[in-house]
Amino acid sequence: MSETILVTGGSKGIGAAIVEQLARERDVGTFVTIARRSNEYGRFIERNTSLYPDKNFIPLYADIGNRDQLEFAMDELARRNIRVDTVVNNAGYTNPKSVNEINIDDFLYTLKTNLVAPFSIVQTLIKRGQPPRLVINIASTAGINGRPGWLTYSASKAGLINMTEVLREELKVYGTRVVCVSPGRCATDLRKTLAPDEDPATIMQPSDVARVISVLVSEVGHLIDSQNLVVRT
Ligand SMILES: NC(=O)c1ccc[n+]([C@@H]2O[C@H](COP(=O)([O-])OP(=O)(O)OC[C@H]3O[C@@H](n4cnc5c(N)ncnc54)[C@H](OP(=O)(O)O)[C@@H]3O)[C@@H](O)[C@H]2O)c1
């Protein structure tokens, strides 16, 4: 039976590439994506709906750093009777600042978006009695080695890497596989925020990360035992 996948940040960048790759390659029947409402997101859903008429593309709209909005989106899944098989916690936010420039509210928002939201999504599904088969958390190599100027982002991703280890152990009882994927430099809008002067043509592309995710979602993916898979060129 074809499966249902939830991808946060599925409007552009790596998340959009994951949706496109899995639509092409895998037996996924329903794609639920979460991002904020935008023209780009609307066009992305329209394009995929017309390219793959036998698949369902269900866009949900939320700022996942906002607890009420995330809850509303998760309730929408229940209202529509959608059971999620695979979760890809991909949405991510960064606002690079030096230590003395960091605004505490922005730090908290970074943690809410990059760390607390992935937790809340998984916790909601578990509490609902619907543990997913697979959870993939997209962290970052910045979570392995902290980078100057990236304190809030690096700390949030380090937390996500560690949280994956805990979830991986705790969710075994449900038969849920939990994997962390840490990409290196990848040509997206987020990367532009971190490295505005870099030529995107010289670094890894979102489709490269998406190809790795596609393997993890496949049958052979079950054989990959890793807490933190680093993906980089
Ligand atoms: N690019 C890199 O070099 C790199 C390296 C390592 C890890 N990563 C990680 O890869 C993931 C994807 O990032 P990307 O590089 O593809 O960046 P991107 O092109 O900027 O895309 C980010 C995605 O996350 C969504 N998003 C961000 N904040 C959100 C929020 N508060 N609520 C809902 N959706 C939100 C965005 O949607 P809207 O803004 O449209 O709502 C968009 O779909 C992130 O977790 C990032 O940390 C990226």
The ligand as a Gaussian input file, in Angstrom:
#p B3LYP/6-31G(d) Opt

LIG

0 1
 N       21.138000      24.723000       2.867000
 C       22.118000      24.270000       3.635000
 O       23.317000      24.531000       3.412000
 C       21.783000      23.385000       4.795000
 C       22.827000      22.708000       5.426000
 C       22.531000      21.906000       6.509000
 C       21.229000      21.779000       6.934000
 N       20.218000      22.436000       6.304000
 C       18.869000      22.251000       6.816000
 O       18.022000      21.821000       5.775000
 C       16.687000      22.174000       6.096000
 C       16.027000      22.797000       4.885000
 O       16.626000      24.064000       4.656000
 P       16.939000      24.626000       3.213000
 O       18.390000      24.801000       3.128000
 O       16.206000      23.845000       2.187000
 O       16.338000      26.098000       3.369000
 P       15.226000      26.922000       2.554000
 O       15.380000      26.746000       1.096000
 O       15.289000      28.284000       3.127000
 O       13.869000      26.200000       2.984000
 C       13.454000      26.201000       4.313000
 C       12.093000      25.569000       4.379000
 O       11.668000      25.577000       5.745000
 C       10.443000      26.294000       5.834000
 N       10.384000      27.021000       7.092000
 C       11.371000      27.753000       7.654000
 N       10.928000      28.268000       8.806000
 C        9.652000      27.841000       8.957000
 C        8.669000      28.042000       9.936000
 N        8.908000      28.789000      11.029000
 N        7.466000      27.470000       9.779000
 C        7.211000      26.722000       8.685000
 N        8.086000      26.489000       7.723000
 C        9.303000      27.050000       7.856000
 C       10.444000      27.232000       4.645000
 O        9.124000      27.541000       4.322000
 P        8.555000      29.046000       4.234000
 O        9.692000      29.978000       4.554000
 O        8.052000      29.139000       2.850000
 O        7.490000      29.041000       5.267000
 C       11.065000      26.351000       3.582000
 O       10.113000      25.462000       3.051000
 C       16.774000      23.107000       7.308000
 O       16.479000      22.406000       8.482000
 C       18.224000      23.540000       7.307000
 O       18.657000      23.899000       8.580000
 C       20.467000      23.230000       5.249000

